[in-house]
Amino acid sequence: MHENLAPKVLIVGCGYLGQRLAARYGADGLPVSCVVRSESARAVLADAGLDSLRADLDQDGLPALPSGGARLFYLVPPPAQGERDTRIRGLLGCLQGPAAPRRIVYISTTGVYGDCAGGWVDECSPVDAATSRARRRLDAEQALRDWGERGREYVILRVPGIYGPGRLPIERIRQGLPLVRPEEAPYTNRIHVDDLASACIAAMERGRTGEVYNVADGHPSTMADYFCRIADLAGLSRPPLVDLAEAERVLSPGMLSYQRESRRVSNRKLLEELGVELLYPTLEAGLRACLG
């Protein structure tokens, strides 16, 4: 598609976060187009009044996307296996010449910092990805850097756990599944989805190209604290708490993987350089907005 006909905003992977971005830009009068994988996802977007097209980033021969000159948000997770993000690499190969967007904002993960034994990390901290999923994110970051070597613009946002309306672990709490007790639990970090959307827009409109920004509320806690606060606000019983030794026996592999890394994520650069004002700077404020 010719650049002058391209949408002002192109959201690749338009789910929980992407739909909020689309609504924010749409409210400002900018045309938005979304790229999704399935027809069912297209139907959801159509019900929300959003234009979309279908593309499977795991397949060769991607369709031509209306990317030329667009603000492109890449929100697609990497493949479930391997050490490389073949999805973003395939897409970047298509974003050349007239198809190159104005700028890409990529959602990465704070998991790339690895286990920091509860210490604070900022954007200058070394990366030490211990899991394959985090290494795939690092590969995507490097792919973007390579793509940007010819003067193309991109910004990387490193994001921890995302929460918000409809995305709270209510069902897990109802099931009474255990958690590691706070005194033994690692630090975890979070961001409300609406504050993440604000960070995405700030990065697109005024972030420095090639920069990395951590997006967190700046108030780390533990998984147990997070779940117990939700239980209290939702009027549910708090989950049972176990020690680490017991957790190795009773927790799922996925939940255990989050117990093996501890870090506290600084958001100073987000606040001072991008000028983002968080609507929900504390977990209490964010949860009350979801459940209050």
Backbone torsions as a table, in degrees:
resi	resn	phi	psi	omega
1	MET	NA	138.5	178.9
2	HIS	-62.4	143.9	-175.1
3	GLU	-54.5	-39.1	-176.5
4	ASN	-68.6	-18.5	179.0
5	LEU	-99.2	-3.9	-177.9
6	ALA	-70.3	151.4	175.8
7	PRO	-66.7	153.9	176.2
8	LYS	-68.5	-27.8	-177.6
9	VAL	-132.8	131.1	175.2
10	LEU	-125.0	120.2	-177.5
11	ILE	-110.5	113.0	-178.9
12	VAL	-97.1	110.0	-173.5
13	GLY	92.4	75.3	-169.9
14	CYS	-103.6	81.9	178.6
15	GLY	-110.9	-128.5	-174.2
16	TYR	-57.5	-51.2	178.9
17	LEU	-76.9	-43.7	-175.1
18	GLY	-59.1	-38.0	179.4
19	GLN	-66.1	-32.7	176.1
20	ARG	-69.7	-39.5	176.0
21	LEU	-62.7	-43.8	179.9
22	ALA	-60.1	-41.9	-179.9
23	ALA	-65.7	-39.3	-178.7
24	ARG	-66.2	-46.8	179.8
25	TYR	-69.2	-38.1	178.2
26	GLY	-61.1	-37.6	178.5
27	ALA	-64.8	-24.9	177.7
28	ASP	-88.2	2.0	176.0
29	GLY	86.4	11.0	179.3
30	LEU	-91.7	132.5	177.4
31	PRO	-66.7	139.6	-176.0
32	VAL	-127.8	137.8	171.1
33	SER	-128.0	145.6	-175.6
34	CYS	-121.6	146.1	176.4
35	VAL	-114.3	124.6	-179.7
36	VAL	-132.7	169.1	-173.3
37	ARG	-91.3	-30.4	-170.5
38	SER	-123.9	160.1	176.2
39	GLU	-69.0	-31.6	178.1
40	SER	-65.0	-38.1	176.8
41	ALA	-66.5	-37.6	176.9
42	ARG	-62.4	-38.0	179.7
43	ALA	-64.8	-39.9	177.8
44	VAL	-61.5	-44.3	-179.5
45	LEU	-67.5	-37.4	178.2
46	ALA	-62.2	-39.5	177.2
47	ASP	-62.9	-28.0	178.2
48	ALA	-88.4	3.5	178.6
49	GLY	78.1	24.3	-176.4
50	LEU	-108.0	137.1	174.4
51	ASP	-76.3	142.0	-179.9
52	SER	-151.8	163.5	171.7
53	LEU	-139.5	159.7	-174.2
54	ARG	-102.6	134.8	175.2
55	ALA	-151.6	133.3	177.8
56	ASP	-102.6	108.1	-175.7
57	LEU	-73.1	-5.7	175.1
58	ASP	-89.4	-4.5	-179.0
59	GLN	-107.7	151.9	173.5
60	ASP	-75.8	161.6	175.9
61	GLY	71.7	55.5	178.3
62	LEU	-64.1	145.5	175.5
63	PRO	-68.2	157.5	176.5
64	ALA	-64.2	130.1	-179.4
65	LEU	-105.4	148.1	178.1
66	PRO	-78.6	65.0	-170.5
67	SER	-100.8	-17.4	-174.5
68	GLY	-59.4	118.6	178.4
69	GLY	74.2	6.1	-175.3
70	ALA	-86.2	157.1	164.8
71	ARG	-78.8	112.8	-173.7
72	LEU	-110.0	121.9	173.5
73	PHE	-103.3	123.9	179.8
74	TYR	-106.0	109.7	-172.9
75	LEU	-118.5	14.3	-175.8
76	VAL	-84.4	131.3	176.1
77	PRO	-70.4	158.1	176.2
78	PRO	-67.5	170.8	173.0
79	PRO	-58.7	162.8	-175.7
80	ALA	-76.4	-14.5	-177.1
81	GLN	-136.5	165.5	176.8
82	GLY	93.9	-179.8	-178.9
83	GLU	-109.1	-4.8	-175.9
84	ARG	-123.3	151.1	174.6
85	ASP	-95.7	89.3	-178.4
86	THR	-69.5	-21.8	-178.7
87	ARG	-67.1	-53.5	-177.5
88	ILE	-70.0	-32.2	178.7
89	ARG	-64.0	-41.2	177.7
90	GLY	-63.9	-41.2	-179.9
91	LEU	-67.0	-44.4	-178.5
92	LEU	-60.7	-31.1	176.9
93	GLY	-63.5	-22.9	178.7
94	CYS	-90.4	-14.8	-174.4
95	LEU	-95.0	63.3	-177.5
96	GLN	-120.6	158.3	174.3
97	GLY	55.6	-131.9	-179.0
98	PRO	-63.1	-19.0	-179.8
99	ALA	-85.0	-3.2	-178.5
100	ALA	-69.0	132.8	177.7
101	PRO	-75.4	166.5	175.2
102	ARG	-61.9	-42.7	-179.8
103	ARG	-163.4	149.8	172.7
104	ILE	-112.9	131.5	167.7
105	VAL	-108.7	122.7	-176.0
106	TYR	-112.5	133.2	177.3
107	ILE	-92.7	109.5	176.0
108	SER	-102.7	-158.5	-177.2
109	THR	-135.8	147.1	172.9
110	THR	-71.3	-7.3	174.9
111	GLY	-62.1	-16.6	179.6
112	VAL	-66.3	-17.6	179.1
113	TYR	-78.4	-16.8	-179.7
114	GLY	70.1	-161.8	-179.2
115	ASP	-79.9	123.3	-179.2
116	CYS	-115.7	17.9	176.8
117	ALA	53.9	34.8	178.2
118	GLY	84.1	1.1	-179.3
119	GLY	-76.6	162.7	178.1
120	TRP	-77.9	142.1	175.2
121	VAL	-124.8	146.4	170.5
122	ASP	-131.2	-171.9	-174.0
123	GLU	-68.6	-13.9	176.9
124	CYS	-91.3	-7.3	-180.0
125	SER	-67.6	145.5	179.0
126	PRO	-68.1	149.7	174.5
127	VAL	-89.0	146.8	-178.2
128	ASP	-153.7	61.2	-174.6
129	ALA	-63.2	120.7	-176.8
130	ALA	-98.2	-19.8	-177.9
131	THR	-107.7	155.3	179.6
132	SER	-64.4	-34.5	179.9
133	ARG	-65.6	-37.0	177.4
134	ALA	-71.5	-35.3	178.2
135	ARG	-67.5	-32.4	174.5
136	ARG	-65.3	-36.0	176.6
137	ARG	-66.3	-40.7	176.8
138	LEU	-63.2	-37.9	177.3
139	ASP	-62.4	-39.9	177.8
140	ALA	-64.3	-41.0	177.5
141	GLU	-60.3	-42.9	-179.8
142	GLN	-67.0	-37.5	176.8
143	ALA	-59.9	-39.9	177.6
144	LEU	-65.3	-41.5	178.7
145	ARG	-61.9	-41.8	178.0
146	ASP	-63.3	-43.2	179.4
147	TRP	-62.5	-34.5	-176.4
148	GLY	-82.7	0.6	-175.8
149	GLU	-64.9	-22.4	-179.3
150	ARG	-94.9	29.7	176.5
151	GLY	86.1	7.0	177.6
152	ARG	-77.1	149.6	-172.7
153	GLU	-97.7	138.8	175.3
154	TYR	-155.1	156.1	174.7
155	VAL	-137.7	139.5	-179.8
156	ILE	-109.8	127.7	174.6
157	LEU	-110.2	123.1	176.3
158	ARG	-97.9	120.4	-166.6
159	VAL	-123.1	136.9	173.8
160	PRO	-88.6	-147.1	179.8
161	GLY	-66.7	135.8	179.5
162	ILE	-103.4	131.1	175.5
163	TYR	-130.5	167.2	179.2
164	GLY	164.6	-174.8	-179.4
165	PRO	-56.8	130.1	179.9
166	GLY	77.4	2.8	-179.6
167	ARG	-133.4	53.5	175.7
168	LEU	-120.1	152.4	-175.7
169	PRO	-80.0	48.8	-177.2
170	ILE	-61.2	-46.0	-176.3
171	GLU	-65.1	-37.8	178.1
172	ARG	-64.0	-38.8	178.1
173	ILE	-65.6	-42.0	178.7
174	ARG	-60.7	-33.7	-179.4
175	GLN	-74.2	-12.1	178.1
176	GLY	70.6	28.5	179.5
177	LEU	-73.3	142.9	-172.2
178	PRO	-78.8	163.5	175.6
179	LEU	-135.6	161.4	175.9
180	VAL	-72.7	134.1	-177.7
181	ARG	-63.1	149.2	-170.4
182	PRO	-55.9	-38.4	-176.5
183	GLU	-66.6	-17.4	177.4
184	GLU	-112.9	-5.5	-174.5
185	ALA	-80.7	148.5	176.8
186	PRO	-75.5	161.9	171.9
187	TYR	-69.9	140.9	172.4
188	THR	-128.4	161.7	-174.7
189	ASN	-132.5	152.2	-176.0
190	ARG	-145.3	166.3	172.3
191	ILE	-148.6	137.4	175.6
192	HIS	-71.5	141.9	-174.6
193	VAL	-58.8	-35.3	-179.7
194	ASP	-70.7	-33.6	174.9
195	ASP	-71.4	-33.8	175.3
196	LEU	-65.2	-39.8	176.9
197	ALA	-61.2	-40.8	177.4
198	SER	-62.9	-39.8	179.1
199	ALA	-65.6	-39.3	178.2
200	CYS	-61.2	-45.1	-178.9
201	ILE	-66.8	-41.8	178.0
202	ALA	-61.6	-41.4	179.5
203	ALA	-64.4	-39.5	179.9
204	MET	-68.3	-42.4	-171.7
205	GLU	-86.8	-29.4	-175.0
206	ARG	-144.6	6.1	175.4
207	GLY	-68.9	153.3	176.7
208	ARG	-81.1	131.8	-176.4
209	THR	-62.1	139.9	-178.8
210	GLY	84.2	-3.7	-176.5
211	GLU	-85.4	157.2	173.0
212	VAL	-112.4	136.5	176.8
213	TYR	-130.9	129.4	170.9
214	ASN	-77.6	136.7	179.2
215	VAL	-121.2	98.3	178.3
216	ALA	-146.0	165.0	-179.6
217	ASP	-80.3	-7.6	175.9
218	GLY	81.8	7.3	179.6
219	HIS	-126.1	77.2	-179.1
220	PRO	-62.9	151.1	174.0
221	SER	-143.8	-150.4	176.6
222	THR	-120.5	164.2	177.1
223	MET	-60.7	-38.8	179.9
224	ALA	-63.1	-42.9	178.4
225	ASP	-60.9	-44.2	-179.7
226	TYR	-60.1	-50.8	-177.8
227	PHE	-66.2	-39.7	-178.5
228	CYS	-67.3	-37.7	177.3
229	ARG	-64.3	-41.5	178.0
230	ILE	-63.7	-44.3	179.7
231	ALA	-58.8	-44.7	-179.1
232	ASP	-61.7	-45.8	-177.7
233	LEU	-69.7	-30.7	-179.2
234	ALA	-88.7	-1.3	-179.6
235	GLY	71.0	31.7	-179.6
236	LEU	-109.8	162.5	175.0
237	SER	-70.2	140.2	176.9
238	ARG	-65.6	147.7	179.6
239	PRO	-68.2	150.9	175.5
240	PRO	-66.1	147.2	-178.3
241	LEU	-113.0	137.3	-178.6
242	VAL	-129.2	162.7	176.3
243	ASP	-81.7	172.9	-175.2
244	LEU	-62.0	-39.0	-179.6
245	ALA	-61.0	-44.5	178.6
246	GLU	-68.4	-35.4	-179.4
247	ALA	-59.9	-35.8	179.2
248	GLU	-60.3	-25.8	-179.1
249	ARG	-89.5	-34.6	-167.2
250	VAL	-109.1	-18.3	-178.5
251	LEU	-85.6	153.4	176.8
252	SER	-69.1	156.8	177.5
253	PRO	-56.9	-37.9	179.5
254	GLY	-63.6	-46.0	178.8
255	MET	-67.1	-37.5	179.0
256	LEU	-62.7	-36.0	-178.5
257	SER	-60.2	-31.5	179.5
258	TYR	-79.5	-13.7	179.0
259	GLN	-86.8	-7.6	-174.9
260	ARG	-97.4	0.7	177.7
261	GLU	-131.8	137.3	-179.1
262	SER	-137.1	126.8	177.8
263	ARG	-159.0	157.0	175.0
264	ARG	-118.2	124.2	-170.6
265	VAL	-97.9	121.5	176.8
266	SER	-79.3	137.9	176.3
267	ASN	-112.7	19.2	-175.0
268	ARG	-59.1	-43.0	-178.6
269	LYS	-65.4	-38.3	177.1
270	LEU	-58.9	-46.0	-176.3
271	LEU	-74.0	-43.2	-171.8
272	GLU	-85.0	-40.6	-176.0
273	GLU	-88.0	-43.2	179.3
274	LEU	-87.3	-14.4	177.5
275	GLY	67.8	28.6	179.8
276	VAL	-76.6	128.6	174.1
277	GLU	-102.9	111.8	-175.4
278	LEU	-71.5	132.0	172.6
279	LEU	-71.9	-30.8	-175.6
280	TYR	-129.6	75.2	-176.4
281	PRO	-73.0	-12.2	177.3
282	THR	-127.6	155.7	179.6
283	LEU	-63.4	-37.1	179.4
284	GLU	-58.9	-46.1	-179.7
285	ALA	-64.0	-41.8	-178.1
286	GLY	-67.7	-41.7	-179.3
287	LEU	-69.5	-36.3	178.3
288	ARG	-65.2	-33.6	176.6
289	ALA	-68.3	-29.6	179.1
290	CYS	-81.4	-36.6	-169.3
291	LEU	-121.1	-12.1	-174.4
292	GLY	-70.4	NA	NA
